[in-house]
Amino acid sequence: MIDCPSKSTKAQPAAGRWPLCFPLRLALAAVCLAAAWSAVPAEAELRGHGGFVKGIAVTPDGRRAVSASFDYSVILWNLDSQEALEVLDDHDGAVNAVALLEGGRKALSASDDGTLRLWDLETSKLLHVFTGHAGKVAGVAVSPDGRLAASAGWDRTVRLWDLIGLKQLNSLDDFRSNVNAVAFSPDGHGLLAGSYDSVLRYYELPEDGGAPRLLRLMEGHDFGVNAVAFLPDGRQALSASVDETVRLWDLSSGEELAVLRGHEGPVFAVAVSPDGGLAASGGVDGTINLWNIGERRIIASLYGHRQPVWSLTFTPDGKRLLSAGADAVTRIWDMETRSEVGASEDVAALPEAAAAAGKADGRGAKLFRKCVACHTVTADGGNRAGPTLYGVFGRRAGTIEGYNYSDALSHSSLVWTEETIDRLFAEGPDAFTPGSKMPLQRMPSAKDREDLISYLKSITSAQ
């Protein structure tokens, strides 16, 4: 909600981000959610991002997860308690993917800002910024030995990086269109890439560290490839595409072994279980399909995401599946029961939301539920993903101590009043506070804006 952005937008998200012109405003309608809070009950969804969750990875011990979001942030989670441990927000653009290395002690994130950033998850420090791509970085993978990284760029290249020497090694420019996904083979000697030209390219990585060699092109998809994943034996791989299919490939011959159909619309994500028996796919229809790979058939469909599913990963023991989506939530699924772990929590069930709702039961209170997880409203509430709204009326934007504002607001002369808050929601933050990263939350109804402002005044008064 108000003052929600926390980083500058030096690199604006590229146009045409979604295949088949997936609507931007639908995507950005995701509500601002909290960066972290300790009151969320056990076995709940991972709620903390203020936009699409584009990437998710689980540490080898299965105890922690790292998520990447359209809100420019990376969040480290404790999976036992579903608590957000750290929010890493140094990127200057949406974060599209994340990969782990060194036993989960470090993470590598890829962003619209054209960079890869290496994080120490033990200290929450940014260790290095890899530059070289001339556009959005859509995907990232780390080799099994943790020495190499590969990145998929919208500059039509795949780049290889030395994670020890912290430098670029190679740039592969065999692509006719933007590259969306990369994956290393389980033995680290192969690299698979998928791009919008609908082709998969399979590279051999020489043991002596020489330049990768293109072994074969694999064609079959009708439209762009969004995701790729190896099976554990390294001899087969899966790809997911805009053409609504998941396809199984023999990597030694390049032969297409199966076409798996079960989604309505583009498929954005695919993951393989550790034992290689199951695959999970997700896409624009919000459905997660579980496939028996050997039998080439769907054995279950999981429903819970209200919007597209962007990323999937199994826990190392294969007992759970994590799914990340455009509803700004990461959900956890039990593979034995084929059900979501924990009951879905409505934002209004949070303690502070319940207390605030007690002051007003009308339309304004209901409208505020979209923002309550991002903002506290009491004197001792502090900052969350957005700064506290306590005493917001009459306050100059960008002035709460300790909050990491975007440049657009930290140097603003804007004062929050009934009139300016009304304009914020009437015009949308992209027009009223350009340069910020607040998710688009236009409110066309003048009556709704009036009710919300009245309610805000009743719960944020500094008395």
C-alpha positions as CSV (number, residue, x, y, z in Angstrom):
1,M,0.0,0.0,0.0
2,I,1.3,3.5,0.8
3,D,5.1,3.9,0.7
4,C,5.4,0.2,-0.1
5,P,8.4,0.3,-2.5
6,S,11.8,-0.3,-1.0
7,K,14.2,-0.2,-3.9
8,S,14.9,2.1,-6.8
9,T,13.8,1.1,-10.3
10,K,16.9,1.8,-12.2
11,A,16.1,-1.0,-14.6
12,Q,12.4,-1.1,-15.5
13,P,10.9,-4.5,-16.3
14,A,11.0,-5.2,-20.0
15,A,7.9,-5.1,-22.1
16,G,6.4,-8.4,-23.4
17,R,7.5,-10.2,-20.2
18,W,4.9,-12.9,-20.5
19,P,4.4,-15.3,-23.4
20,L,1.4,-14.6,-25.5
21,C,1.1,-11.1,-24.0
22,F,0.0,-12.4,-20.5
23,P,-1.6,-9.3,-19.0
24,L,0.6,-7.1,-16.9
25,R,-2.1,-5.7,-14.8
26,L,-3.4,-9.1,-13.9
27,A,0.1,-10.0,-12.7
28,L,0.6,-6.8,-10.7
29,A,-2.7,-7.1,-9.0
30,A,-1.0,-9.3,-6.5
31,V,-1.4,-7.8,-3.1
32,C,1.5,-6.5,-0.9
33,L,2.3,-9.2,1.6
34,A,4.5,-9.1,4.7
35,A,8.3,-9.5,4.5
36,A,8.2,-11.5,7.7
37,W,6.2,-12.1,10.8
38,S,6.4,-14.6,13.6
39,A,2.7,-15.0,14.3
40,V,1.9,-17.2,11.2
41,P,0.8,-20.6,12.5
42,A,2.9,-23.7,11.7
43,E,2.3,-25.5,8.4
44,A,1.0,-22.4,6.7
45,E,1.9,-21.1,3.2
46,L,5.0,-19.0,2.8
47,R,3.6,-15.5,2.6
48,G,6.0,-12.6,2.5
49,H,6.5,-11.2,-1.1
50,G,4.7,-8.3,-2.6
51,G,4.4,-9.7,-6.1
52,F,4.9,-12.8,-8.2
53,V,7.1,-15.5,-6.7
54,K,9.1,-16.4,-9.7
55,G,11.7,-18.9,-8.3
56,I,12.0,-21.3,-5.4
57,A,14.9,-23.5,-4.2
58,V,15.3,-25.8,-1.1
59,T,18.5,-26.4,0.8
60,P,20.0,-30.0,0.7
61,D,18.9,-30.6,4.3
62,G,15.3,-29.7,3.5
63,R,15.2,-27.2,6.4
64,R,15.2,-23.9,4.5
65,A,14.0,-22.5,1.2
66,V,14.9,-19.4,-0.8
67,S,12.3,-17.6,-2.9
68,A,12.7,-14.9,-5.7
69,S,10.1,-12.4,-6.5
70,F,8.9,-9.7,-8.8
71,D,9.1,-7.4,-5.8
72,Y,12.9,-7.2,-6.3
73,S,13.6,-9.3,-3.2
74,V,14.9,-12.7,-2.2
75,I,13.6,-14.3,1.0
76,L,15.2,-17.0,3.1
77,W,12.6,-19.2,4.9
78,N,12.7,-21.7,7.7
79,L,10.5,-24.5,6.3
80,D,9.9,-26.1,9.8
81,S,8.3,-22.9,11.1
82,Q,7.4,-21.2,7.8
83,E,9.1,-18.1,9.2
84,A,10.9,-15.6,7.0
85,L,14.4,-15.4,8.3
86,E,15.9,-12.8,6.0
87,V,14.9,-10.4,3.2
88,L,17.6,-9.7,0.7
89,D,16.7,-6.7,-1.4
90,D,19.7,-5.4,-3.3
91,H,18.4,-6.1,-6.8
92,D,17.2,-3.2,-9.0
93,G,14.7,-5.2,-10.9
94,A,12.3,-8.2,-10.5
95,V,14.1,-11.4,-9.4
96,N,13.3,-14.3,-11.7
97,A,15.2,-17.3,-10.4
98,V,17.4,-18.5,-7.6
99,A,19.9,-21.4,-7.2
100,L,21.8,-22.7,-4.2
101,L,25.4,-23.7,-3.7
102,E,27.8,-24.8,-0.9
103,G,25.2,-27.0,0.8
104,G,22.7,-24.1,0.8
105,R,25.0,-21.7,2.5
106,K,25.0,-19.4,-0.5
107,A,22.5,-18.4,-3.1
108,L,22.7,-17.0,-6.6
109,S,19.8,-14.9,-7.9
110,A,18.9,-13.7,-11.4
111,S,17.1,-10.5,-12.2
112,D,15.5,-8.1,-14.7
113,D,18.3,-5.7,-13.8
114,G,20.6,-7.9,-16.0
115,T,22.7,-9.1,-13.1
116,L,23.3,-12.2,-11.0
117,R,23.9,-11.7,-7.3
118,L,25.8,-14.0,-5.0
119,W,24.5,-14.1,-1.4
120,D,26.0,-15.5,1.8
121,L,22.8,-16.9,3.5
122,E,24.6,-17.4,6.8
123,T,25.4,-13.7,7.2
124,S,22.8,-12.2,4.7
125,K,25.6,-10.4,2.9
126,L,25.9,-9.7,-0.8
127,L,29.2,-11.2,-1.9
128,H,29.4,-10.4,-5.6
129,V,27.4,-8.9,-8.5
130,F,28.0,-10.6,-11.9
131,T,27.5,-8.3,-14.8
132,G,27.6,-9.0,-18.5
133,H,24.1,-9.7,-19.8
134,A,22.6,-6.9,-21.9
135,G,19.0,-7.6,-20.7
136,K,16.8,-9.5,-18.3
137,V,18.3,-12.7,-16.8
138,A,15.4,-15.2,-16.8
139,G,17.0,-18.3,-15.4
140,V,20.0,-19.5,-13.4
141,A,21.5,-22.9,-12.5
142,V,24.6,-24.0,-10.5
143,S,26.7,-27.0,-11.4
144,P,26.6,-30.0,-9.0
145,D,30.1,-29.2,-7.7
146,G,29.2,-25.6,-7.1
147,R,32.0,-24.2,-9.2
148,L,30.0,-23.0,-12.2
149,A,26.8,-21.1,-12.8
150,A,24.9,-20.7,-16.0
151,S,22.4,-17.9,-16.7
152,A,19.7,-17.6,-19.4
153,G,19.4,-14.1,-20.8
154,W,17.0,-12.1,-22.8
155,D,20.0,-10.8,-24.7
156,R,19.8,-14.2,-26.5
157,T,22.8,-15.6,-24.7
158,V,23.6,-18.2,-22.1
159,R,26.6,-17.2,-20.0
160,L,28.9,-19.4,-17.9
161,W,30.4,-18.0,-14.7
162,D,33.3,-19.1,-12.5
163,L,31.8,-19.0,-8.9
164,I,35.3,-19.4,-7.4
165,G,37.1,-16.8,-9.4
166,L,34.0,-14.6,-9.7
167,K,34.2,-14.0,-13.4
168,Q,32.5,-14.8,-16.7
169,L,34.0,-17.7,-18.6
170,N,31.9,-18.1,-21.8
171,S,29.0,-16.5,-23.6
172,L,26.9,-18.9,-25.8
173,D,25.2,-17.0,-28.6
174,D,23.6,-19.8,-30.6
175,F,20.1,-18.6,-29.9
176,R,17.6,-16.9,-32.2
177,S,15.5,-15.5,-29.4
178,N,15.4,-14.8,-25.7
179,V,16.6,-17.6,-23.5
180,N,14.4,-18.6,-20.5
181,A,15.9,-21.6,-18.8
182,V,19.1,-23.5,-18.1
183,A,20.0,-26.7,-16.2
184,F,23.2,-28.6,-15.5
185,S,23.2,-32.4,-15.9
186,P,23.5,-34.4,-12.7
187,D,27.2,-35.2,-13.5
188,G,27.9,-31.6,-14.4
189,H,29.2,-32.4,-17.9
190,G,26.1,-31.3,-19.8
191,L,24.1,-28.1,-20.0
192,L,20.5,-27.8,-21.4
193,A,18.9,-24.5,-22.4
194,G,15.5,-23.6,-23.6
195,S,14.5,-20.4,-25.5
196,Y,11.6,-18.6,-27.1
197,D,12.7,-19.9,-30.5
198,S,11.0,-23.2,-29.3
199,V,14.3,-25.1,-29.5
200,L,16.3,-26.9,-26.8
201,R,20.1,-26.8,-27.1
202,Y,22.2,-29.4,-25.4
203,Y,25.9,-28.6,-24.7
204,E,28.8,-30.7,-23.6
205,L,31.1,-29.1,-20.9
206,P,34.6,-30.3,-21.4
207,E,36.4,-31.6,-18.2
208,D,39.4,-29.4,-18.9
209,G,37.2,-26.3,-18.6
210,G,37.2,-25.5,-22.3
211,A,34.4,-23.8,-24.2
212,P,31.1,-25.7,-24.2
213,R,30.4,-27.6,-27.4
214,L,26.9,-27.7,-28.9
215,L,26.0,-31.4,-29.2
216,R,22.5,-31.2,-30.6
217,L,19.3,-29.2,-31.2
218,M,16.0,-30.7,-30.1
219,E,13.0,-29.4,-31.9
220,G,9.3,-30.3,-31.3
221,H,7.7,-27.5,-29.3
222,D,5.4,-25.2,-31.3
223,F,6.2,-22.2,-29.2
224,G,8.8,-20.9,-26.7
225,V,10.4,-23.1,-24.0
226,N,9.9,-21.8,-20.5
227,A,11.6,-24.5,-18.3
228,V,13.9,-27.5,-18.4
229,A,14.8,-30.2,-16.0
230,F,17.0,-33.3,-16.1
231,L,16.0,-36.7,-14.8
232,P,18.4,-38.1,-12.2
233,D,20.1,-40.5,-14.5
234,G,21.1,-37.6,-16.8
235,R,20.0,-39.4,-19.9
236,Q,16.6,-37.8,-20.2
237,A,15.1,-34.4,-19.7
238,L,11.8,-32.6,-19.5
239,S,10.8,-29.2,-21.0
240,A,7.8,-27.0,-20.5
241,S,6.4,-24.7,-23.1
242,V,4.0,-22.0,-24.2
243,D,2.4,-24.6,-26.4
244,E,0.7,-26.1,-23.4
245,T,2.8,-29.2,-23.3
246,V,5.6,-30.9,-21.3
247,R,7.9,-33.0,-23.4
248,L,10.3,-35.8,-22.5
249,W,13.6,-36.1,-24.4
250,D,16.3,-38.7,-24.9
251,L,19.5,-36.6,-24.7
252,S,21.8,-39.2,-26.4
253,S,19.8,-39.1,-29.6
254,G,17.8,-35.9,-29.3
255,E,14.6,-37.9,-29.8
256,E,11.3,-36.7,-28.4
257,L,10.0,-39.6,-26.3
258,A,6.6,-38.2,-25.2
259,V,4.3,-35.2,-25.3
260,L,2.5,-34.7,-22.0
261,R,-0.7,-32.7,-22.3
262,G,-2.8,-31.6,-19.3
263,H,-2.6,-27.9,-19.0
264,E,-4.9,-25.2,-20.4
265,G,-2.5,-22.5,-21.5
266,P,1.3,-22.0,-21.3
267,V,3.3,-24.2,-19.0
268,F,5.8,-22.2,-17.0
269,A,7.5,-24.7,-14.6
270,V,8.6,-28.3,-14.5
271,A,10.4,-30.3,-11.7
272,V,11.5,-33.9,-11.3
273,S,11.4,-35.8,-8.0
274,P,14.7,-37.0,-6.6
275,D,14.0,-40.6,-7.5
276,G,13.0,-39.7,-11.0
277,G,9.6,-41.3,-10.8
278,L,7.4,-38.2,-10.7
279,A,7.4,-34.9,-12.5
280,A,5.4,-31.8,-11.5
281,S,4.3,-29.1,-14.0
282,G,2.6,-25.8,-13.5
283,G,1.4,-22.9,-15.6
284,V,-1.0,-20.1,-16.4
285,D,-4.0,-22.2,-15.5
286,G,-2.9,-22.3,-11.8
287,T,-2.9,-26.1,-11.8
288,I,-0.1,-28.3,-10.7
289,N,-0.1,-31.6,-12.5
290,L,1.8,-34.6,-11.1
291,W,3.0,-37.1,-13.8
292,N,4.1,-40.7,-13.6
293,I,7.1,-40.3,-15.9
294,G,7.4,-44.0,-16.7
295,E,3.7,-44.3,-17.6
296,R,3.5,-40.8,-19.2
297,R,0.3,-40.0,-17.4
298,I,-1.2,-37.6,-14.9
299,I,-1.7,-39.2,-11.5
300,A,-3.0,-36.2,-9.6
301,S,-3.8,-32.5,-10.1
302,L,-3.2,-30.0,-7.3
303,Y,-5.3,-26.9,-6.9
304,G,-4.6,-24.0,-4.6
305,H,-3.0,-21.2,-6.5
306,R,-5.5,-18.6,-7.7
307,Q,-3.1,-17.4,-10.4
308,P,-0.3,-18.8,-12.6
309,V,2.3,-21.1,-11.1
310,W,5.8,-19.9,-12.0
311,S,8.2,-22.3,-10.2
312,L,8.3,-25.8,-8.7
313,T,10.8,-27.8,-6.7
314,F,10.7,-31.0,-4.7
315,T,12.3,-31.3,-1.3
316,P,15.5,-33.5,-1.3
317,D,13.6,-36.4,0.3
318,G,10.9,-36.2,-2.3
319,K,8.2,-36.1,0.4
320,R,7.0,-32.5,-0.4
321,L,6.7,-30.2,-3.4
322,L,7.0,-26.4,-3.2
323,S,5.1,-24.3,-5.7
324,A,5.5,-20.5,-6.2
325,G,3.0,-18.4,-8.1
326,A,1.6,-15.1,-9.2
327,D,-0.6,-15.0,-6.1
328,A,2.6,-14.0,-4.2
329,V,2.5,-17.2,-2.2
330,T,4.7,-20.3,-2.0
331,R,2.6,-23.4,-1.2
332,I,3.8,-26.7,0.3
333,W,2.3,-30.0,-0.9
334,D,2.5,-33.4,0.8
335,M,3.3,-36.0,-1.9
336,E,1.8,-38.9,0.1
337,T,-1.6,-37.3,0.6
338,R,-1.4,-35.2,-2.6
339,S,-2.7,-32.2,-0.6
340,E,-1.5,-28.8,0.5
341,V,0.2,-28.7,3.9
342,G,-1.7,-26.6,6.4
343,A,-4.9,-24.6,6.0
344,S,-4.9,-21.5,3.8
345,E,-4.8,-18.4,6.1
346,D,-6.8,-15.4,5.2
347,V,-4.9,-12.2,5.8
348,A,-7.7,-11.0,8.1
349,A,-6.8,-13.9,10.4
350,L,-3.5,-12.3,11.4
351,P,-3.7,-10.9,14.9
352,E,-3.1,-7.3,13.9
353,A,-5.7,-7.5,11.1
354,A,-8.3,-8.9,13.5
355,A,-7.6,-6.1,16.0
356,A,-7.8,-3.5,13.2
357,A,-11.0,-5.0,11.8
358,G,-12.6,-4.7,15.2
359,K,-12.6,-0.9,14.8
360,A,-14.7,-1.0,11.7
361,D,-16.7,-3.8,10.0
362,G,-17.6,-2.0,6.8
363,R,-16.2,-1.7,3.3
364,G,-13.1,0.2,4.4
365,A,-12.0,-2.7,6.7
366,K,-12.5,-5.2,3.9
367,L,-10.5,-3.1,1.4
368,F,-7.6,-2.7,3.9
369,R,-7.2,-6.5,4.2
370,K,-5.1,-6.3,0.9
371,C,-2.6,-4.2,2.6
372,V,-2.6,-5.1,6.3
373,A,0.2,-7.7,6.0
374,C,2.5,-5.1,4.4
375,H,1.9,-2.4,6.9
376,T,1.4,-2.1,10.7
377,V,-0.9,0.5,12.0
378,T,0.1,0.9,15.7
379,A,2.7,2.9,17.4
380,D,4.8,-0.2,18.3
381,G,4.1,-2.1,15.1
382,G,7.3,-1.2,13.2
383,N,8.0,-1.7,9.5
384,R,7.3,-4.8,7.4
385,A,7.5,-5.0,3.6
386,G,6.2,-1.5,3.8
387,P,6.7,1.2,6.4
388,T,4.3,1.6,9.3
389,L,1.1,3.6,8.6
390,Y,0.9,4.8,12.1
391,G,0.5,8.6,11.9
392,V,0.6,8.5,8.1
393,F,-1.8,11.4,7.6
394,G,0.2,14.6,7.4
395,R,3.5,12.7,7.1
396,R,5.9,13.4,4.3
397,A,6.6,10.3,2.1
398,G,9.9,8.6,2.6
399,T,10.6,9.7,6.1
400,I,10.2,6.7,8.4
401,E,13.5,6.0,10.1
402,G,15.1,2.7,9.3
403,Y,13.0,1.9,6.2
404,N,14.8,1.3,2.9
405,Y,12.9,3.6,0.6
406,S,13.2,3.8,-3.2
407,D,14.9,6.9,-4.6
408,A,11.6,7.9,-6.0
409,L,10.1,8.4,-2.5
410,S,13.2,9.1,-0.3
411,H,13.6,12.4,-2.2
412,S,9.9,13.2,-2.5
413,S,8.1,16.3,-1.3
414,L,4.9,14.4,-1.3
415,V,2.8,14.6,1.9
416,W,0.2,11.9,2.7
417,T,-3.2,13.5,3.1
418,E,-6.8,12.4,2.2
419,E,-6.3,14.0,-1.2
420,T,-2.9,12.5,-2.0
421,I,-4.0,9.0,-0.8
422,D,-7.1,9.3,-2.9
423,R,-5.0,10.2,-6.0
424,L,-2.6,7.3,-5.3
425,F,-5.4,4.8,-5.7
426,A,-7.3,6.6,-8.3
427,E,-4.3,7.0,-10.7
428,G,-2.3,4.0,-9.5
429,P,1.3,4.2,-8.0
430,D,2.9,3.8,-11.5
431,A,1.4,7.2,-12.4
432,F,1.2,8.9,-9.0
433,T,4.6,7.8,-7.7
434,P,6.6,6.8,-10.8
435,G,9.9,5.1,-10.2
436,S,8.6,3.1,-7.2
437,K,8.0,-0.6,-7.1
438,M,4.7,-0.6,-5.3
439,P,2.4,-3.2,-7.0
440,L,-0.4,-1.6,-9.1
441,Q,-3.5,-1.2,-6.9
442,R,-5.8,1.1,-8.7
443,M,-9.2,1.6,-7.1
444,P,-11.5,3.1,-9.7
445,S,-14.5,3.5,-7.3
446,A,-14.5,6.9,-5.6
447,K,-16.8,5.4,-2.9
448,D,-14.3,2.6,-2.2
449,R,-11.5,5.1,-1.9
450,E,-13.6,7.2,0.5
451,D,-14.4,4.2,2.6
452,L,-10.7,3.1,2.7
453,I,-9.4,6.5,3.7
454,S,-12.0,6.9,6.4
455,Y,-11.0,3.5,7.8
456,L,-7.3,4.4,7.6
457,K,-7.9,7.6,9.6
458,S,-9.6,5.6,12.3
459,I,-6.8,3.1,12.8
460,T,-3.6,5.1,12.1
461,S,-4.3,8.2,14.2
462,A,-1.2,9.1,16.2
463,Q,-2.9,9.9,19.5
